Amino acid sequence: MPREIAFLDALIPTLLLVFVGCVILQFGIDWLLSRLRLYRYVWHPSLFRIALFFCIFSGAGLLLHAA
């Protein structure tokens, strides 16, 4: 996996693209969980959201560097 990707003559780190993808995935998961009203069972919803994002991003980052 390349460490940087050229986009419009700018080198963008691959991890930035993974970050943007994880943010989009987080929005989707957040929408689904709020739609199903599962946040009623969570003690601190904003803390849960940020912890879930860190889990998704760290998992994707580890998969990126393992490949």
PDB file of N, CA, C and O in Angstrom:
ATOM      1  N   MET A   1       0.839  -1.178   0.000  1.00  0.00           N
ATOM      2  CA  MET A   1       0.000   0.000   0.000  1.00  0.00           C
ATOM      3  C   MET A   1       0.882   1.239   0.000  1.00  0.00           C
ATOM      4  O   MET A   1       1.772   1.373   0.840  1.00  0.00           O
ATOM      5  N   PRO A   2       0.636   2.143  -0.940  1.00  0.00           N
ATOM      6  CA  PRO A   2       1.461   3.356  -0.956  1.00  0.00           C
ATOM      7  C   PRO A   2       1.160   4.245   0.255  1.00  0.00           C
ATOM      8  O   PRO A   2       0.029   4.303   0.738  1.00  0.00           O
ATOM      9  N   ARG A   3       2.193   4.928   0.727  1.00  0.00           N
ATOM     10  CA  ARG A   3       2.004   5.802   1.882  1.00  0.00           C
ATOM     11  C   ARG A   3       1.344   7.107   1.502  1.00  0.00           C
ATOM     12  O   ARG A   3       0.674   7.735   2.322  1.00  0.00           O
ATOM     13  N   GLU A   4       1.536   7.523   0.238  1.00  0.00           N
ATOM     14  CA  GLU A   4       0.955   8.780  -0.220  1.00  0.00           C
ATOM     15  C   GLU A   4       0.316   8.561  -1.584  1.00  0.00           C
ATOM     16  O   GLU A   4       0.779   7.747  -2.384  1.00  0.00           O
ATOM     17  N   ILE A   5      -0.755   9.303  -1.831  1.00  0.00           N
ATOM     18  CA  ILE A   5      -1.468   9.216  -3.096  1.00  0.00           C
ATOM     19  C   ILE A   5      -1.486  10.604  -3.713  1.00  0.00           C
ATOM     20  O   ILE A   5      -1.800  11.583  -3.036  1.00  0.00           O
ATOM     21  N   ALA A   6      -1.147  10.697  -5.008  1.00  0.00           N
ATOM     22  CA  ALA A   6      -1.154  11.991  -5.693  1.00  0.00           C
ATOM     23  C   ALA A   6      -2.578  12.337  -6.095  1.00  0.00           C
ATOM     24  O   ALA A   6      -3.252  11.555  -6.767  1.00  0.00           O
ATOM     25  N   PHE A   7      -3.031  13.514  -5.679  1.00  0.00           N
ATOM     26  CA  PHE A   7      -4.367  13.995  -6.017  1.00  0.00           C
ATOM     27  C   PHE A   7      -4.259  15.466  -6.372  1.00  0.00           C
ATOM     28  O   PHE A   7      -3.993  16.298  -5.504  1.00  0.00           O
ATOM     29  N   LEU A   8      -4.465  15.795  -7.652  1.00  0.00           N
ATOM     30  CA  LEU A   8      -4.365  17.174  -8.140  1.00  0.00           C
ATOM     31  C   LEU A   8      -3.010  17.789  -7.773  1.00  0.00           C
ATOM     32  O   LEU A   8      -2.941  18.886  -7.220  1.00  0.00           O
ATOM     33  N   ASP A   9      -1.959  17.073  -8.087  1.00  0.00           N
ATOM     34  CA  ASP A   9      -0.582  17.488  -7.819  1.00  0.00           C
ATOM     35  C   ASP A   9      -0.275  17.697  -6.344  1.00  0.00           C
ATOM     36  O   ASP A   9       0.680  18.393  -5.999  1.00  0.00           O
ATOM     37  N   ALA A  10      -1.053  17.119  -5.502  1.00  0.00           N
ATOM     38  CA  ALA A  10      -0.780  17.175  -4.068  1.00  0.00           C
ATOM     39  C   ALA A  10      -0.667  15.752  -3.546  1.00  0.00           C
ATOM     40  O   ALA A  10      -1.464  14.881  -3.893  1.00  0.00           O
ATOM     41  N   LEU A  11       0.323  15.536  -2.718  1.00  0.00           N
ATOM     42  CA  LEU A  11       0.490  14.217  -2.119  1.00  0.00           C
ATOM     43  C   LEU A  11      -0.338  14.151  -0.838  1.00  0.00           C
ATOM     44  O   LEU A  11      -0.136  14.924   0.098  1.00  0.00           O
ATOM     45  N   ILE A  12      -1.262  13.217  -0.829  1.00  0.00           N
ATOM     46  CA  ILE A  12      -2.160  13.061   0.314  1.00  0.00           C
ATOM     47  C   ILE A  12      -1.795  11.759   1.012  1.00  0.00           C
ATOM     48  O   ILE A  12      -1.689  10.720   0.359  1.00  0.00           O
ATOM     49  N   PRO A  13      -1.603  11.795   2.309  1.00  0.00           N
ATOM     50  CA  PRO A  13      -1.299  10.553   3.013  1.00  0.00           C
ATOM     51  C   PRO A  13      -2.487   9.591   2.950  1.00  0.00           C
ATOM     52  O   PRO A  13      -3.645  10.002   3.019  1.00  0.00           O
ATOM     53  N   THR A  14      -2.179   8.340   2.821  1.00  0.00           N
ATOM     54  CA  THR A  14      -3.233   7.336   2.731  1.00  0.00           C
ATOM     55  C   THR A  14      -4.067   7.300   3.999  1.00  0.00           C
ATOM     56  O   THR A  14      -5.266   7.026   3.959  1.00  0.00           O
ATOM     57  N   LEU A  15      -3.427   7.577   5.116  1.00  0.00           N
ATOM     58  CA  LEU A  15      -4.145   7.558   6.390  1.00  0.00           C
ATOM     59  C   LEU A  15      -5.212   8.649   6.445  1.00  0.00           C
ATOM     60  O   LEU A  15      -6.218   8.491   7.137  1.00  0.00           O
ATOM     61  N   LEU A  16      -5.009   9.745   5.732  1.00  0.00           N
ATOM     62  CA  LEU A  16      -6.035  10.796   5.676  1.00  0.00           C
ATOM     63  C   LEU A  16      -7.279  10.290   4.955  1.00  0.00           C
ATOM     64  O   LEU A  16      -8.402  10.577   5.370  1.00  0.00           O
ATOM     65  N   LEU A  17      -7.080   9.544   3.882  1.00  0.00           N
ATOM     66  CA  LEU A  17      -8.222   8.965   3.163  1.00  0.00           C
ATOM     67  C   LEU A  17      -8.950   7.942   4.033  1.00  0.00           C
ATOM     68  O   LEU A  17     -10.178   7.853   4.014  1.00  0.00           O
ATOM     69  N   VAL A  18      -8.180   7.179   4.788  1.00  0.00           N
ATOM     70  CA  VAL A  18      -8.794   6.217   5.708  1.00  0.00           C
ATOM     71  C   VAL A  18      -9.586   6.957   6.772  1.00  0.00           C
ATOM     72  O   VAL A  18     -10.667   6.513   7.158  1.00  0.00           O
ATOM     73  N   PHE A  19      -9.060   8.086   7.254  1.00  0.00           N
ATOM     74  CA  PHE A  19      -9.752   8.890   8.256  1.00  0.00           C
ATOM     75  C   PHE A  19     -11.082   9.402   7.714  1.00  0.00           C
ATOM     76  O   PHE A  19     -12.106   9.328   8.394  1.00  0.00           O
ATOM     77  N   VAL A  20     -11.065   9.918   6.497  1.00  0.00           N
ATOM     78  CA  VAL A  20     -12.299  10.435   5.893  1.00  0.00           C
ATOM     79  C   VAL A  20     -13.313   9.293   5.705  1.00  0.00           C
ATOM     80  O   VAL A  20     -14.506   9.470   5.950  1.00  0.00           O
ATOM     81  N   GLY A  21     -12.834   8.145   5.276  1.00  0.00           N
ATOM     82  CA  GLY A  21     -13.714   6.987   5.134  1.00  0.00           C
ATOM     83  C   GLY A  21     -14.310   6.554   6.462  1.00  0.00           C
ATOM     84  O   GLY A  21     -15.478   6.171   6.527  1.00  0.00           O
ATOM     85  N   CYS A  22     -13.513   6.612   7.519  1.00  0.00           N
ATOM     86  CA  CYS A  22     -14.011   6.235   8.841  1.00  0.00           C
ATOM     87  C   CYS A  22     -15.027   7.248   9.357  1.00  0.00           C
ATOM     88  O   CYS A  22     -15.986   6.872  10.031  1.00  0.00           O
ATOM     89  N   VAL A  23     -14.830   8.518   9.051  1.00  0.00           N
ATOM     90  CA  VAL A  23     -15.809   9.542   9.456  1.00  0.00           C
ATOM     91  C   VAL A  23     -17.141   9.279   8.760  1.00  0.00           C
ATOM     92  O   VAL A  23     -18.198   9.361   9.385  1.00  0.00           O
ATOM     93  N   ILE A  24     -17.090   8.966   7.477  1.00  0.00           N
ATOM     94  CA  ILE A  24     -18.332   8.675   6.742  1.00  0.00           C
ATOM     95  C   ILE A  24     -18.997   7.419   7.309  1.00  0.00           C
ATOM     96  O   ILE A  24     -20.216   7.378   7.477  1.00  0.00           O
ATOM     97  N   LEU A  25     -18.191   6.397   7.601  1.00  0.00           N
ATOM     98  CA  LEU A  25     -18.731   5.173   8.200  1.00  0.00           C
ATOM     99  C   LEU A  25     -19.330   5.455   9.573  1.00  0.00           C
ATOM    100  O   LEU A  25     -20.372   4.904   9.928  1.00  0.00           O
ATOM    101  N   GLN A  26     -18.671   6.308  10.335  1.00  0.00           N
ATOM    102  CA  GLN A  26     -19.168   6.678  11.668  1.00  0.00           C
ATOM    103  C   GLN A  26     -20.511   7.384  11.568  1.00  0.00           C
ATOM    104  O   GLN A  26     -21.413   7.120  12.363  1.00  0.00           O
ATOM    105  N   PHE A  27     -20.650   8.282  10.593  1.00  0.00           N
ATOM    106  CA  PHE A  27     -21.939   8.960  10.407  1.00  0.00           C
ATOM    107  C   PHE A  27     -23.036   7.952  10.082  1.00  0.00           C
ATOM    108  O   PHE A  27     -24.155   8.072  10.581  1.00  0.00           O
ATOM    109  N   GLY A  28     -22.725   6.965   9.254  1.00  0.00           N
ATOM    110  CA  GLY A  28     -23.700   5.938   8.912  1.00  0.00           C
ATOM    111  C   GLY A  28     -24.104   5.100  10.111  1.00  0.00           C
ATOM    112  O   GLY A  28     -25.286   4.832  10.327  1.00  0.00           O
ATOM    113  N   ILE A  29     -23.111   4.688  10.887  1.00  0.00           N
ATOM    114  CA  ILE A  29     -23.402   3.885  12.084  1.00  0.00           C
ATOM    115  C   ILE A  29     -24.175   4.706  13.102  1.00  0.00           C
ATOM    116  O   ILE A  29     -25.100   4.204  13.741  1.00  0.00           O
ATOM    117  N   ASP A  30     -23.795   5.979  13.252  1.00  0.00           N
ATOM    118  CA  ASP A  30     -24.491   6.860  14.191  1.00  0.00           C
ATOM    119  C   ASP A  30     -25.945   7.061  13.773  1.00  0.00           C
ATOM    120  O   ASP A  30     -26.847   7.060  14.611  1.00  0.00           O
ATOM    121  N   TRP A  31     -26.159   7.230  12.487  1.00  0.00           N
ATOM    122  CA  TRP A  31     -27.530   7.384  11.994  1.00  0.00           C
ATOM    123  C   TRP A  31     -28.346   6.118  12.269  1.00  0.00           C
ATOM    124  O   TRP A  31     -29.499   6.189  12.692  1.00  0.00           O
ATOM    125  N   LEU A  32     -27.728   4.961  12.021  1.00  0.00           N
ATOM    126  CA  LEU A  32     -28.431   3.700  12.229  1.00  0.00           C
ATOM    127  C   LEU A  32     -28.752   3.478  13.709  1.00  0.00           C
ATOM    128  O   LEU A  32     -29.859   3.060  14.047  1.00  0.00           O
ATOM    129  N   LEU A  33     -27.788   3.756  14.589  1.00  0.00           N
ATOM    130  CA  LEU A  33     -28.018   3.545  16.016  1.00  0.00           C
ATOM    131  C   LEU A  33     -29.053   4.508  16.573  1.00  0.00           C
ATOM    132  O   LEU A  33     -29.854   4.142  17.432  1.00  0.00           O
ATOM    133  N   SER A  34     -29.033   5.736  16.082  1.00  0.00           N
ATOM    134  CA  SER A  34     -30.046   6.679  16.556  1.00  0.00           C
ATOM    135  C   SER A  34     -31.415   6.355  15.967  1.00  0.00           C
ATOM    136  O   SER A  34     -32.439   6.574  16.614  1.00  0.00           O
ATOM    137  N   ARG A  35     -31.433   5.841  14.756  1.00  0.00           N
ATOM    138  CA  ARG A  35     -32.692   5.450  14.129  1.00  0.00           C
ATOM    139  C   ARG A  35     -33.332   4.282  14.864  1.00  0.00           C
ATOM    140  O   ARG A  35     -34.554   4.218  15.000  1.00  0.00           O
ATOM    141  N   LEU A  36     -32.493   3.353  15.338  1.00  0.00           N
ATOM    142  CA  LEU A  36     -32.991   2.199  16.088  1.00  0.00           C
ATOM    143  C   LEU A  36     -33.188   2.517  17.564  1.00  0.00           C
ATOM    144  O   LEU A  36     -33.636   1.669  18.336  1.00  0.00           O
ATOM    145  N   ARG A  37     -32.849   3.750  17.953  1.00  0.00           N
ATOM    146  CA  ARG A  37     -32.994   4.232  19.339  1.00  0.00           C
ATOM    147  C   ARG A  37     -32.200   3.384  20.337  1.00  0.00           C
ATOM    148  O   ARG A  37     -32.662   3.103  21.443  1.00  0.00           O
ATOM    149  N   LEU A  38     -31.004   2.987  19.921  1.00  0.00           N
ATOM    150  CA  LEU A  38     -30.156   2.193  20.808  1.00  0.00           C
ATOM    151  C   LEU A  38     -29.348   3.073  21.761  1.00  0.00           C
ATOM    152  O   LEU A  38     -28.726   2.576  22.700  1.00  0.00           O
ATOM    153  N   TYR A  39     -29.363   4.369  21.514  1.00  0.00           N
ATOM    154  CA  TYR A  39     -28.626   5.252  22.419  1.00  0.00           C
ATOM    155  C   TYR A  39     -29.336   5.402  23.766  1.00  0.00           C
ATOM    156  O   TYR A  39     -28.777   5.986  24.694  1.00  0.00           O
ATOM    157  N   ARG A  40     -30.536   4.893  23.880  1.00  0.00           N
ATOM    158  CA  ARG A  40     -31.223   4.919  25.176  1.00  0.00           C
ATOM    159  C   ARG A  40     -30.502   4.040  26.185  1.00  0.00           C
ATOM    160  O   ARG A  40     -30.583   4.283  27.389  1.00  0.00           O
ATOM    161  N   TYR A  41     -29.802   3.029  25.711  1.00  0.00           N
ATOM    162  CA  TYR A  41     -29.155   2.058  26.594  1.00  0.00           C
ATOM    163  C   TYR A  41     -27.686   2.385  26.840  1.00  0.00           C
ATOM    164  O   TYR A  41     -26.993   1.652  27.546  1.00  0.00           O
ATOM    165  N   VAL A  42     -27.210   3.487  26.259  1.00  0.00           N
ATOM    166  CA  VAL A  42     -25.808   3.873  26.410  1.00  0.00           C
ATOM    167  C   VAL A  42     -25.712   4.920  27.500  1.00  0.00           C
ATOM    168  O   VAL A  42     -26.525   5.843  27.548  1.00  0.00           O
ATOM    169  N   TRP A  43     -24.722   4.787  28.382  1.00  0.00           N
ATOM    170  CA  TRP A  43     -24.597   5.685  29.514  1.00  0.00           C
ATOM    171  C   TRP A  43     -24.278   7.106  29.068  1.00  0.00           C
ATOM    172  O   TRP A  43     -24.915   8.053  29.530  1.00  0.00           O
ATOM    173  N   HIS A  44     -23.303   7.270  28.180  1.00  0.00           N
ATOM    174  CA  HIS A  44     -22.875   8.597  27.723  1.00  0.00           C
ATOM    175  C   HIS A  44     -22.764   8.535  26.203  1.00  0.00           C
ATOM    176  O   HIS A  44     -21.736   8.090  25.692  1.00  0.00           O
ATOM    177  N   PRO A  45     -23.785   8.963  25.463  1.00  0.00           N
ATOM    178  CA  PRO A  45     -23.775   8.772  24.005  1.00  0.00           C
ATOM    179  C   PRO A  45     -22.607   9.429  23.278  1.00  0.00           C
ATOM    180  O   PRO A  45     -22.061   8.841  22.345  1.00  0.00           O
ATOM    181  N   SER A  46     -22.211  10.632  23.682  1.00  0.00           N
ATOM    182  CA  SER A  46     -21.103  11.272  22.965  1.00  0.00           C
ATOM    183  C   SER A  46     -19.785  10.552  23.232  1.00  0.00           C
ATOM    184  O   SER A  46     -18.952  10.435  22.333  1.00  0.00           O
ATOM    185  N   LEU A  47     -19.591  10.075  24.441  1.00  0.00           N
ATOM    186  CA  LEU A  47     -18.392   9.283  24.748  1.00  0.00           C
ATOM    187  C   LEU A  47     -18.408   7.968  23.973  1.00  0.00           C
ATOM    188  O   LEU A  47     -17.368   7.516  23.494  1.00  0.00           O
ATOM    189  N   PHE A  48     -19.563   7.365  23.852  1.00  0.00           N
ATOM    190  CA  PHE A  48     -19.697   6.133  23.071  1.00  0.00           C
ATOM    191  C   PHE A  48     -19.375   6.379  21.606  1.00  0.00           C
ATOM    192  O   PHE A  48     -18.726   5.557  20.960  1.00  0.00           O
ATOM    193  N   ARG A  49     -19.834   7.528  21.076  1.00  0.00           N
ATOM    194  CA  ARG A  49     -19.576   7.839  19.671  1.00  0.00           C
ATOM    195  C   ARG A  49     -18.086   8.010  19.399  1.00  0.00           C
ATOM    196  O   ARG A  49     -17.566   7.483  18.415  1.00  0.00           O
ATOM    197  N   ILE A  50     -17.405   8.742  20.266  1.00  0.00           N
ATOM    198  CA  ILE A  50     -15.978   8.968  20.034  1.00  0.00           C
ATOM    199  C   ILE A  50     -15.183   7.674  20.238  1.00  0.00           C
ATOM    200  O   ILE A  50     -14.206   7.433  19.529  1.00  0.00           O
ATOM    201  N   ALA A  51     -15.589   6.847  21.193  1.00  0.00           N
ATOM    202  CA  ALA A  51     -14.905   5.564  21.400  1.00  0.00           C
ATOM    203  C   ALA A  51     -15.121   4.641  20.209  1.00  0.00           C
ATOM    204  O   ALA A  51     -14.207   3.931  19.789  1.00  0.00           O
ATOM    205  N   LEU A  52     -16.329   4.655  19.669  1.00  0.00           N
ATOM    206  CA  LEU A  52     -16.611   3.837  18.487  1.00  0.00           C
ATOM    207  C   LEU A  52     -15.796   4.304  17.291  1.00  0.00           C
ATOM    208  O   LEU A  52     -15.296   3.493  16.512  1.00  0.00           O
ATOM    209  N   PHE A  53     -15.666   5.628  17.152  1.00  0.00           N
ATOM    210  CA  PHE A  53     -14.859   6.146  16.048  1.00  0.00           C
ATOM    211  C   PHE A  53     -13.403   5.729  16.194  1.00  0.00           C
ATOM    212  O   PHE A  53     -12.776   5.325  15.214  1.00  0.00           O
ATOM    213  N   PHE A  54     -12.857   5.820  17.399  1.00  0.00           N
ATOM    214  CA  PHE A  54     -11.469   5.428  17.597  1.00  0.00           C
ATOM    215  C   PHE A  54     -11.276   3.942  17.330  1.00  0.00           C
ATOM    216  O   PHE A  54     -10.239   3.543  16.801  1.00  0.00           O
ATOM    217  N   CYS A  55     -12.242   3.127  17.682  1.00  0.00           N
ATOM    218  CA  CYS A  55     -12.139   1.693  17.386  1.00  0.00           C
ATOM    219  C   CYS A  55     -12.146   1.444  15.879  1.00  0.00           C
ATOM    220  O   CYS A  55     -11.356   0.646  15.374  1.00  0.00           O
ATOM    221  N   ILE A  56     -13.039   2.129  15.163  1.00  0.00           N
ATOM    222  CA  ILE A  56     -13.120   1.950  13.712  1.00  0.00           C
ATOM    223  C   ILE A  56     -11.845   2.443  13.045  1.00  0.00           C
ATOM    224  O   ILE A  56     -11.289   1.767  12.179  1.00  0.00           O
ATOM    225  N   PHE A  57     -11.384   3.615  13.448  1.00  0.00           N
ATOM    226  CA  PHE A  57     -10.199   4.195  12.817  1.00  0.00           C
ATOM    227  C   PHE A  57      -8.941   3.405  13.136  1.00  0.00           C
ATOM    228  O   PHE A  57      -8.102   3.205  12.257  1.00  0.00           O
ATOM    229  N   SER A  58      -8.796   2.961  14.354  1.00  0.00           N
ATOM    230  CA  SER A  58      -7.602   2.181  14.680  1.00  0.00           C
ATOM    231  C   SER A  58      -7.631   0.824  13.999  1.00  0.00           C
ATOM    232  O   SER A  58      -6.585   0.324  13.583  1.00  0.00           O
ATOM    233  N   GLY A  59      -8.798   0.219  13.876  1.00  0.00           N
ATOM    234  CA  GLY A  59      -8.897  -1.046  13.154  1.00  0.00           C
ATOM    235  C   GLY A  59      -8.568  -0.891  11.684  1.00  0.00           C
ATOM    236  O   GLY A  59      -7.871  -1.723  11.103  1.00  0.00           O
ATOM    237  N   ALA A  60      -9.075   0.186  11.077  1.00  0.00           N
ATOM    238  CA  ALA A  60      -8.774   0.423   9.665  1.00  0.00           C
ATOM    239  C   ALA A  60      -7.304   0.761   9.473  1.00  0.00           C
ATOM    240  O   ALA A  60      -6.697   0.347   8.485  1.00  0.00           O
ATOM    241  N   GLY A  61      -6.731   1.505  10.399  1.00  0.00           N
ATOM    242  CA  GLY A  61      -5.308   1.833  10.307  1.00  0.00           C
ATOM    243  C   GLY A  61      -4.437   0.595  10.441  1.00  0.00           C
ATOM    244  O   GLY A  61      -3.441   0.446   9.732  1.00  0.00           O
ATOM    245  N   LEU A  62      -4.814  -0.289  11.349  1.00  0.00           N
ATOM    246  CA  LEU A  62      -4.046  -1.525  11.505  1.00  0.00           C
ATOM    247  C   LEU A  62      -4.181  -2.405  10.264  1.00  0.00           C
ATOM    248  O   LEU A  62      -3.212  -3.036   9.841  1.00  0.00           O
ATOM    249  N   LEU A  63      -5.378  -2.450   9.683  1.00  0.00           N
ATOM    250  CA  LEU A  63      -5.550  -3.234   8.453  1.00  0.00           C
ATOM    251  C   LEU A  63      -4.748  -2.634   7.312  1.00  0.00           C
ATOM    252  O   LEU A  63      -4.210  -3.364   6.478  1.00  0.00           O
ATOM    253  N   LEU A  64      -4.663  -1.312   7.268  1.00  0.00           N
ATOM    254  CA  LEU A  64      -3.902  -0.639   6.218  1.00  0.00           C
ATOM    255  C   LEU A  64      -2.420  -0.981   6.321  1.00  0.00           C
ATOM    256  O   LEU A  64      -1.779  -1.269   5.311  1.00  0.00           O
ATOM    257  N   HIS A  65      -1.879  -0.953   7.517  1.00  0.00           N
ATOM    258  CA  HIS A  65      -0.458  -1.203   7.669  1.00  0.00           C
ATOM    259  C   HIS A  65      -0.117  -2.688   7.644  1.00  0.00           C
ATOM    260  O   HIS A  65       1.038  -3.051   7.425  1.00  0.00           O
ATOM    261  N   ALA A  66      -1.087  -3.534   7.861  1.00  0.00           N
ATOM    262  CA  ALA A  66      -0.841  -4.977   7.770  1.00  0.00           C
ATOM    263  C   ALA A  66      -0.781  -5.426   6.315  1.00  0.00           C
ATOM    264  O   ALA A  66      -0.143  -6.429   5.995  1.00  0.00           O
ATOM    265  N   ALA A  67      -1.455  -4.673   5.427  1.00  0.00           N
ATOM    266  CA  ALA A  67      -1.486  -5.067   4.007  1.00  0.00           C
ATOM    267  C   ALA A  67      -0.209  -4.678   3.301  1.00  0.00           C
ATOM    268  O   ALA A  67      -0.063  -4.931   2.106  1.00  0.00           O
TER     269      ALA A  67
END
